[in-house]
Amino acid sequence: MPEQELKKLLSELQRELEKTDSISPETLTQVKALDADIHKLVSPDPDEGDSDSVLESARSLKNQFAANHPEAERFLSQIMDSLAKIGI
């Protein structure tokens, strides 16, 4: 169940960012890379992912969004909470 919640949050984050004109292409690339890395971690064969780098990426993006994109920051906080719930 937490994996499904996590995937839903990732989709919602991407939808939120697509509505925002002030997000740089580099940031969008980082979000897509984070999404792919998280999907690897929660896949049936999770040994491909590095949980420490995923958490660091999520933390970094959350800090980037803190001032100008509070909704995106909220999604990243929830994503990090969901990762913690599944032991990452």
Secondary structure, DSSP 8 states (H G I E B T S, - for coil): -HHHHHHHHHHHHHHHHHT-TT--HHHHHHHHHHHHHHHHHTSSSGGG--HHHHHHHHHHHHHHHTTT-HHHHHHHHHHHHHHHHTT-
